């Protein structure tokens, strides 16, 4: 996987992120100050490590409509949406956050996944008039929070949602953008608000067998009345039966612990103790400036919705995201 270390890592106080967000800053010296700035609609988050893919050509929307879980054949220009690509068995393989500018569909993806995504899209072109391109070398994703009064630079494609604006910014102008639109805010603040909003992320809330229903993605990234796409049979069957094998939960973690659980830490029933049977795993944890330590976790569907849990060694109270 090609690395895209951000030039903004040279800004004062920048602490490099690790894991899936390697290449951008985790924070710039004060995590909670940065979170408060985002909550007030100030600053921006450097997401320049994410993959950027474009699809152009006369058939781009009708073609993507056949491949994605989302209804995009009549997607209006500048209307943001998100979509998944599933395996033949309905397991999530790719997540795309996309917008059409009237001539080209722009999408950003998890860091490093764009190569496999493009390989799949290229294999499905057949006779359709489409051109698929990896634009990660030339464009960087920048996030502006909801309520930001910052103007989108001229000529820059923006993907606007209830959560804020994703800009597909020319990579060469990233430093100039930072000087004009600061303060820069680290990805840990962005992740804390993602956890608060119960928004799943590929590679964090997913594993090799995750289906959309387990994460609540069925509500935002899947259109249940559109035509056939790979994995649709599983989506329809689970939707009609109403019994996904696992469900995403939101956790309020014990704030007296110094350490917060890491991705992959086991989740168990607190009443059964730390050596009991594992019922799920922590997907993402964060320190929130108002809520304290919080997390998302994927647990078995039949875990009682009101049961106190252990996330790793940390006591946790759960809130329902996906109904049992």
C-alpha positions in Angstrom: 0.0 0.0 0.0 1.4 3.4 -1.0 1.8 5.8 2.0 0.5 9.3 1.9 2.1 11.1 4.8 0.5 14.5 5.2 2.6 17.7 5.0 0.5 18.9 7.9 2.4 16.5 10.2 5.0 19.3 10.3 2.5 21.7 12.0 3.3 22.7 15.6 2.2 20.0 18.1 1.3 17.4 15.5 1.3 13.9 16.9 1.3 11.2 14.2 -1.6 8.7 14.2 -1.1 5.0 14.1 -3.0 2.0 12.7 -5.6 2.7 10.0 -5.1 6.5 10.2 -1.3 6.4 9.8 -0.1 9.3 7.7 -2.2 12.1 9.3 -2.1 13.7 12.8 -3.9 12.0 15.7 -4.0 15.4 17.4 -2.2 18.7 17.6 -1.5 18.8 21.4 -4.9 19.2 23.0 -7.5 16.5 22.1 -10.5 18.0 24.0 -9.8 21.6 22.8 -9.9 20.2 19.3 -13.2 18.4 19.9 -14.8 21.5 21.3 -13.6 23.4 18.2 -15.3 20.8 15.9 -18.5 20.9 18.0 -18.6 24.7 17.5 -18.1 24.3 13.7 -14.5 25.5 13.7 -11.4 24.1 12.1 -10.9 21.2 9.7 -9.7 17.6 9.9 -7.0 16.3 7.6 -8.2 13.0 6.0 -5.6 13.1 3.2 -4.6 9.5 3.9 -8.0 8.3 2.5 -8.4 6.8 -1.0 -10.0 8.9 -3.7 -11.7 7.3 -6.7 -13.5 8.9 -9.6 -15.9 7.4 -12.2 -16.7 9.4 -15.3 -18.5 8.7 -18.5 -22.1 8.8 -19.8 -23.1 5.5 -18.1 -21.4 6.2 -14.7 -24.6 6.4 -12.6 -26.6 3.6 -14.3 -23.5 1.3 -14.1 -22.7 2.0 -10.5 -26.4 1.4 -9.7 -25.9 -2.2 -10.8 -22.9 -2.7 -8.4 -23.7 -0.7 -5.3 -26.2 -1.3 -2.5 -27.4 2.2 -2.9 -29.9 3.7 -5.4 -27.7 6.0 -7.6 -29.1 5.8 -11.1 -30.9 9.1 -10.7 -28.5 10.7 -8.1 -28.8 14.5 -8.5 -25.6 16.5 -8.8 -24.0 17.5 -5.5 -26.3 15.2 -3.4 -24.1 13.1 -1.1 -24.8 9.5 -0.4 -22.9 6.4 0.8 -22.9 2.9 -0.5 -21.4 -0.6 0.0 -20.0 -3.3 -2.2 -20.8 -6.8 -0.9 -19.5 -10.2 -1.6 -21.7 -12.9 -3.1 -22.6 -13.9 0.4 -23.6 -10.4 1.5 -20.5 -9.6 3.5 -19.2 -6.0 3.3 -16.1 -5.6 1.1 -16.0 -1.8 0.4 -17.6 1.3 1.7 -17.9 4.4 -0.5 -18.7 8.0 0.4 -19.7 9.6 -2.9 -21.1 12.6 -4.7 -21.7 13.3 -8.4 -20.6 16.8 -9.7 -22.7 16.5 -12.9 -19.9 15.0 -14.9 -18.0 12.7 -12.5 -18.7 10.6 -9.5 -16.2 11.3 -6.7 -15.8 8.8 -3.8 -13.5 8.5 -0.9 -12.7 5.1 0.7 -10.7 3.7 3.6 -6.9 4.2 3.3 -5.4 1.6 0.9 -8.6 0.0 -0.1 -8.9 2.0 -3.4 -6.6 -0.4 -5.3 -8.8 -3.5 -4.7 -11.9 -1.4 -5.3 -10.7 -0.2 -8.6 -9.7 -3.7 -9.6 -13.2 -4.9 -9.0 -14.8 -2.0 -10.8 -12.5 -2.5 -13.8 -13.5 -6.1 -14.0 -17.2 -5.1 -14.2 -17.0 -2.5 -17.0 -17.9 -4.7 -19.9 -19.5 -2.5 -22.6 -20.4 0.4 -20.4 -19.1 3.9 -21.2 -17.2 4.6 -17.9 -13.7 5.5 -16.9 -12.5 4.6 -13.4 -9.5 6.3 -11.9 -7.4 6.3 -8.7 -7.1 10.0 -7.9 -5.4 9.6 -4.5 -2.1 11.0 -5.8 -3.7 14.2 -6.8 -6.6 14.8 -4.4 -6.8 14.9 -0.6 -9.9 14.6 1.5 -10.5 17.4 4.1 -13.4 17.5 6.5 -15.2 20.6 7.6 -17.6 20.2 10.5 -21.3 20.9 10.4 -21.9 24.6 11.0 -18.6 25.6 9.5 -18.7 29.0 7.8 -15.6 28.3 5.8 -16.1 28.6 2.0 -15.5 25.7 -0.3 -12.5 26.8 -2.5 -13.5 27.6 -6.1 -13.5 24.5 -8.3 -13.3 22.0 -5.4 -15.9 19.2 -5.3 -17.7 19.1 -1.9 -19.7 16.3 -0.4 -22.1 17.8 2.1 -24.0 15.8 4.7 -25.7 16.4 8.1 -22.3 15.7 9.7 -20.3 18.2 7.7 -18.5 18.7 4.4 -15.9 16.4 2.7 -13.8 18.4 0.3 -11.9 16.7 -2.6 -9.0 19.2 -2.4 -6.1 19.2 -4.8 -3.3 17.6 -2.7 -0.8 20.3 -3.7 -3.0 23.0 -2.1 -3.4 21.2 1.3 -0.8 23.4 3.1 -2.3 26.6 1.7 -5.7 25.5 2.8 -4.5 24.8 6.3 -3.0 28.3 6.6 -6.3 29.9 5.6 -8.9 27.6 7.3 -7.2 26.5 10.5 -7.1 25.4 13.2 -6.1 21.9 12.1 -7.8 19.2 14.2 -6.6 15.6 14.6 -8.3 12.5 13.5 -8.9 11.4 17.1 -11.4 14.2 17.6 -13.1 13.2 14.3 -13.3 9.6 15.5 -14.8 10.6 18.9 -17.7 12.3 17.1 -18.1 9.3 14.7 -18.5 7.0 17.7 -20.9 9.4 19.4 -23.0 9.4 16.2 -23.0 5.6 16.0 -21.5 5.7 12.5 -19.7 2.4 11.4 -16.4 2.4 9.7 -15.0 -0.3 7.4 -12.2 -2.2 9.0 -13.1 -1.0 12.5 -16.7 -2.1 12.9 -16.4 -4.8 10.3 -14.7 -8.2 9.9 -14.7 -10.7 7.1 -18.3 -11.8 7.9 -20.1 -8.5 8.7 -23.4 -7.8 6.9 -25.0 -4.4 6.7 -27.9 -5.1 9.1 -25.5 -5.7 12.0 -24.2 -2.2 11.9 -27.3 -0.1 11.1 -25.8 0.5 7.6 -29.0 -0.9 6.2 -30.6 2.5 7.0 -28.0 4.8 5.3 -26.1 2.8 2.7 -28.6 0.2 1.4 -31.7 0.8 -0.7 -34.1 -2.1 0.0 -36.2 -1.6 -3.1 -33.6 -1.3 -5.9 -32.7 -4.0 -8.4 -30.2 -6.8 -8.2 -26.6 -6.4 -7.0 -24.1 -8.8 -5.7 -25.1 -10.0 -2.2 -28.7 -8.8 -2.5 -30.1 -12.2 -1.6 -28.5 -12.1 1.8 -29.7 -8.6 2.4 -33.3 -9.4 1.5 -33.3 -12.7 3.5 -32.0 -11.1 6.7 -34.2 -8.1 6.3 -37.3 -10.3 5.9 -36.4 -12.5 8.8 -35.2 -9.6 11.0 -32.5 -11.6 12.7 -28.9 -10.5 11.9 -26.5 -12.7 13.9 -24.8 -9.7 15.6 -25.6 -6.1 16.5 -23.7 -2.9 17.0 -23.9 -1.3 20.4 -22.8 2.0 21.9 -20.9 1.7 25.2 -20.4 4.1 28.1 -17.1 3.0 29.6 -16.1 3.3 33.2 -14.3 6.7 33.4 -12.1 5.7 36.4 -10.0 3.4 34.2 -6.7 4.9 32.9 -6.7 2.7 29.8 -9.6 2.5 27.4 -10.3 -0.8 25.5 -8.6 -1.3 22.1 -10.0 -2.5 18.8 -10.6 -6.2 19.1 -10.7 -6.4 22.9 -13.3 -9.0 24.0 -16.8 -8.1 25.3 -18.4 -10.3 28.0 -21.3 -10.1 30.4 -20.1 -8.3 33.5 -22.1 -10.7 35.7 -20.1 -13.7 34.4 -16.7 -12.1 35.1 -13.6 -11.6 32.9 -13.0 -15.3 32.3 -16.4 -15.9 30.8 -17.4 -16.7 27.2 -16.6 -13.9 24.7 -19.8 -12.4 23.3 -18.4 -9.8 20.9 -15.5 -7.4 20.5 -14.8 -3.7 20.8 -14.6 -2.0 17.4 -13.7 1.6 18.2 -13.1 3.4 21.5 -12.6 7.1 22.1 -12.3 9.8 24.8 -15.1 12.3 24.3 -14.9 15.8 25.7 -18.4 15.6 27.2 -19.4 11.9 27.4 -16.1 10.7 28.7 -14.7 7.3 27.5 -17.1 5.7 24.9 -16.9 2.9 22.4 -18.7 0.9 19.8 -18.8 -2.9 20.0 -20.2 -5.7 17.9 -22.0 -8.3 20.1 -24.1 -11.4 19.5 -27.8 -10.6 18.8 -29.1 -12.4 21.9 -27.0 -10.4 24.4 -29.6 -8.8 26.7 -29.9 -5.2 25.7 -29.9 -4.0 29.4 -27.0 -6.2 30.6 -23.9 -4.5 32.0 -20.9 -5.6 30.0 -17.1 -5.9 30.3 -15.2 -4.3 27.4 -11.8 -5.9 27.9 -11.4 -5.3 31.6 -13.5 -2.1 31.7 -17.1 -2.0 32.9 -19.5 -0.7 30.3 -23.2 0.2 30.0 -24.7 -0.4 26.6 -27.1 1.6 24.5 -29.0 -0.1 21.7 -28.1 0.9 18.1 -29.3 -2.1 16.2 -32.4 -3.7 17.8 -31.9 -7.3 19.1 
